[in-house]
Amino acid sequence: DIRKTVLDNGLTIVSEAIPSVRSVSVGVFIKTGTRYENKENNGIAHFLEHMVFKGTKKRSAFKIAQSLEEVGGSLNAYTSKELTVYYAHALDSQLSICMNVLSDMLCNSLFRDSDIEKEKLVVMEEISAVRDTPDEYIFDLFQEQLFPNQPIGYPILGTSETVKQFNRGTLLEFWGQHYCPNNIIISAAGNLQHDKLIKLAQKNFHFNNIGTSVCFQRPESAKKIDLEINESVSQSHICAGLEALSYLAEERYNLIAVNAYLGGGMSSKLFQVIREKHGLAYSVYSFVDFYSDTGMLSVYLGTDKKNQNKALKILFRELEKLTKKEISPPKVNKIKAHLKGNLLLGLESSNRRMTRLAKNEIYYGRQIGLKELVSKIDSISPSTLFEISRKIFALDDFNIIKLSPSN
């Protein structure tokens, strides 16, 4: 039972009633993230996400943290390239608390100067932590090279230099531009009634911001970059990939299937060949990222520096095979069973259902039902996977970033 309501102020609310569970997941999805920033304020969307947890007129930072935890629930947030998301998960009887706390944070945050200065230190520690985690840091480097000098390629956390510049004025300006009703989707899934959710939204969410609409240009991606950066690491961390498909691309599910075959688990081709057969890596996997107008497919592996060329040779050999010969029907059937199983298991999580509702609304403007999703998976075949592999894997265009030991 999926329902949608748009309030008079432009706030969109989508919900799915799941009577068989005892919980609710509520998410507030704001259409802002790194892509809405510039070089000077890079990291501000993420910094703002931190700051709304720091206190309101009604609640201290401790009270915000305690509000859901004391009833056995949880409250969290994340920032991505295109979205900032605040979400709560609790027993169904606590829906009103979820809505009250989320709205208080998003509408009534104080943004005190003292809190801003303290949080700068916290975020700079977070930046340092990523810098000290090479298998995370490599992805920042990769996106920076894939989409050079464009917001989509900027690090989500920003840099120490940009974070130091933030002040109450810059935060309020960004908040005023983006935290406005017509830019926000409230999504909820669990044992709830849509009408009650609407009443709670009308009672609690009062945004005075008018906001500004932002249209970003489709990014230009780089090709054929081969960059090695020497760092004090004990193995080579390698990310290889290229621009791929957007959320709106019809062939998206074929690319998801190719990714599952290539590096989506322990039985995947790259895991079996690079790790199990040759023993060249402990960690090796591939993944796809989709955005509103573009996307990327990447492969990560960590290996001894002396083995990095051998590992890359095997990787490109496997990629080339996908462009020369179809995957066999039995293997394709296994991939489809894997994708369907994953989809159906996801339905057991109210949190995943809540996220899917919101993303469907944001990227498609409609809900894509289970039947339609299964039908898209069913339409996958050896020939459609062969076609998408030939389209995406222009092997000469691959970008390779290596974070290697400096000795």
N, C-alpha and C positions, 0 to 999 in steps of 0.2 A: 504494500500500500504506500505508494510514493505520491506526495503532494507538494505543490509549490504555490507560494503567495508572494506577491510584490506589494509592499506597503506603500502608502501615499508618498512617503519621503524617498522612495526608490530602493529601500533595503529589500533584498531578495532572501526568502526563507524556503529551504527545501527540507523535507523530512521523509523518513521511511519508518513506518511502524513495524516493529518485530515483536509480537506479543509473547514469543517463546523465550525471551531473555529477561533478566532482572536488572539490566543495566541500561544506561543511555550514554552516548558519545555526542558531544556538541562541539562543533568547530566554527570559528569565525575566520573566513578566508578573505584576505584583503589583497586586491590586485595591485600589489607593489612588491618590489624586490630589487635585486642588483641592476636589472635592466632599466629601472626608472631613475638611476643615479647618473652622475657625471664623474669625471676624474677627480674633481675637488672634494665631492662629498661621498666618494665610494665607501661603503660600509655603513651608511646612515640608516638604511632599512633594518639591518640586523641590530644596530645599536639601539634604535627605537624599540625594537622587540624586547630588548633587555630592560629598557627604561620603564615600560608600562608595568613591570613587576615591582617597581620600587616604591609604590605608595600612592594613595589617593586621599581625598578629603576624609573618606570614611575608614579606610584601612591602611595600616602600615604594611611594609614589605613582608614582615613576619605574618601578619594577619592574612595577607593574600596567600602566602605559602601554606598556612595552616588551614585555610577555609575548606579545601577539598580533602586534604590529608586526614583531618580529624573525623571525617565521615567515611574513611576508607577509599576515597577517590584519588584522582590525580589531575594535575594541571600543568600544561607545558606549552611550548611554542617552538616554531622554527621559521627560518627565512630561507627562501630559495631564489633562483634567478628572476622568477616572475610573480611569486606569491609570498606573503607573510601570513602564517597560520597560528592561531591561538586555539587550544582545544582542551576540553575537560572530559573526564570519564568518571562516572559514579553510578551508584544504585539509582534505579528509576525514580525512587522517592525523593532524590536530591536534584531533580531537574531545575527547580527554581533557584537553588543555590548556584548551580553551574551558570545559569543565565545572568544571575545577579552579579557574580564575581567577574565574569568575562566582560560584562557591560561596564562595570565600575572601572576596571583597568583601562578599557579602551576609550571610554568617554571622559573619565575624571582624573587621569594621571596628573601628578603635580609637576614633574620634571624639575625638581629642585637642583640648583647649581651644585650643592654639595654632593648629591647623589650622582650627578653627571660626572663630576671629577673622579669620584670613587669608581664608577662603572667603567671609565676609560681604562683604569688600571686592570680591571677584570678582563675586559675585551682584549687588551694588549697581551695579557697572559694567555688568553685563548688563541691569539694569533701565533704566539711563541710555541704553544703546544702543537699546533698544526705544523709549524716549521720543523718541530722535532719529531714529527711522525711522517717519515718519507713516503709511506704508501698512501697518505692523505695529501701531502704537499704536492706530490707529482701531478695530481688532478687539477690543482690550481694552476700549476705551470702549464699543463697541457691545454687547458681552456684559454689561458692567456695567449698561447701561441696559435691555437686554432682560430680564435676570433680576436686578432690583435687590435689594440686601441679602440675597442668597442665595449660598452657596458656589459654585454653578455659574457665577455671574457674576463671581466674584473673579478677579484676574489670576493666572495659573499661577506667575509668579515671585514673587508677593507684592508688598509695597511696601518702600521703604527703612526705614520705621518698624517694620514687623513683623520684617523680617530682622535688624535691630539687636538685637531682643529674644531671638533664639534662643541657647540655651546647651546644654551637654552633656545636662543633665537633660531639657529639652523634646524634644531629638532622640531620646534613648533611650526616652522614653515613647511617642513616635509610632512609632518603629521596633518597639518591643515589641508595640504594638497591631495593627500591620498586616503586618509582615514575619514571618508565621507560615505553616506548611505548608498549612493548609486555605484560605489566601488567595492561593495561588501556583500558577501554571500554568507548567511548563517545556515549551516547544515547540521542536521541531527538524525541519529539512527538509534533505535532501541525500543524499549517498551514505553512508548509515549503517544500522546494525542496531538495531532497537528494544530488543532484549534487552541489548545492550551499553550503550545509553543508560540503561536502568533501573539496571544495575550501577553505572555512574558516578554516577548521582543518589543511589543508596543509600550509596555510599562517601563522597561529597563534601558533600551538602546536609544539614547537621545544625542545624536551628533549635530553640532552646530556648523560643522565644516561644509563649505560648498564644494570644494575640490576643483581640480582641473583635469580634463581628459588628456591622456598621453598616448600618442601613437609613435611606436618606435619603428625605425627602418629595419627591413630584413638585413641581418648581418652578412658581411662578406667573410668567407672562410679562407684560411690559408691552405696551401697544398705543398707537399714534398718537403716539409721541414724535417731536418734530422739534426737534433740538438742534443749535445751531451754536456751536462753540468756536473762539475766535480764538487762533492760535498764530503763531510766526515760521516759517511755511512759505511756499513760493513758489507752490503751487497748492492748490486745494480737494481734500481727500481725503474721499470720501463713501462711507458704508456704509449700505445700506438693506436691511431684511429683517424677518423675523418668525419666531415659533416654528413648527416643522414637525413631522416624524415621528420616532419613536424607532427604534432598531435592530429592534425586534420588530414594527413595523407591516407588515402584509401589502402595503400599497401602496408600500413603500419603493423598489422598482425602477422604478415609474412616476415617482416624484419624481426619482430619479437620471437618468432619461431626459429629463424636463422640464429639469433643470439642464443637461444636456449640450446640449440644443437652445438654451437661453437664453444661457448664457455659458461653455460648456465648452471653448472653443478658438477658433482664428482663423476658422473657418467658422461660428461660432455667431452667432445673431441679434443679440445686443447688440454684439459685436465688429464685425460687418458694418455695422450701422446707426450706432452711436455713433462708432466710429473711422473705418471705411472710407468711409462715405457722408458723414458730417457733420464728420469731423476734430476731434471735440470732446475726445478722450482718447487718450493713448498706451496706458494700461493700463485695461482693463475686463473683468471676468469675474464669474461667479457660482459659488457653491459651496454644498454641503450638509454639515452636521455632524450625526451621529447619536450619541445617548447611550442609556443603558439605558431611560429613561422619557420622553425628549423629544428634540428636535432643533431645528435651525434652517436656514433658507435665507437666504442673504445675497447681495447684489450689491455689488461694489466698483468705483468708478471714480475716477480722478484727472483734474481738469480745471481750466482757468483760472476764477478766482472769478466773472468776469462771465458765464461759460457754464454755471454750475452749475444754474441753474433750467431752462435749455433742455435740458441733458443729462438731468435728472430727469424732465422732461416726456416726453421720448422713451422713457426707461426705463419709466415707468408706462403709456405708450401700448402698448408691446410686451407688458407684463404683462397689460393689459386684453384685448388680442387673444386671449391664451391662454384667457381665461375666456368669450370670446364665440364663438369658432369653433375647430373641430378642426384640428390640424396635419394636413396632407395625407398620405395613405398613403405616397407615395414618400419624403417627408421622414422619416416615422416609421421606414420600413425602413432609411434611412441611419443614423438614431440607433441602431437595434438592431444594425446591422453594426458601428458604432463601439464599442458596449458589449461586444459579443462579442469583437471584436479586442483591445480593452483587457484583457479577462479572460484571453484565451488568451496574449497577450504576457506578462502577469503570471506565467504558469506557468513562464516561462523563468528567473524569479528565485527562488532558494531562500529568499531573505529575505522576499519577498512571500508565498510559500507558508507559511513558518513563522508569519508574522503572521496570515495567514488562519486557520490551524489554531487558534491561540490565541484569536482573537476569536470564532470559531464556538463554541468550548468555553465561553468566558466569557458570551457573550450568548445563545446558543441551547441550550447543554448538549449539543450534538451537532454532527457534521460535515455541512456542506452540500456535496454533491458537485458536480462539473462539470455532470453531466447535469441536476441540479435547478436549478442556476444558469442554464444555457442555456434551460431550460424556462420559468423566470421571465421571462427577457428575451423569449423567443418570445411570451409571453402579452401583451406590451405592444401596444397598438393605439391608433389615433386617439381612440377613445372613452374608453379608460382614462386617457390623458394629459389629455383634456378634463375628465374627472371629477376627477382629482387637482388640476388647476389651479384649478377652481372651488372645491374644498374648501380649498386652502391659501391662494390669493391673494385674501384679503379686502383689497382695495387700501386701504380706509380704515384698516385696522389696521396698515399698514406703519410701521415705526420708521425714522427717518432721523437719522443722526449725521453732521455735517459738521465737518471740521477745516479751517478756512479761514485765509487770510492775514490778519494783524491790521490791515494798512493798509487 
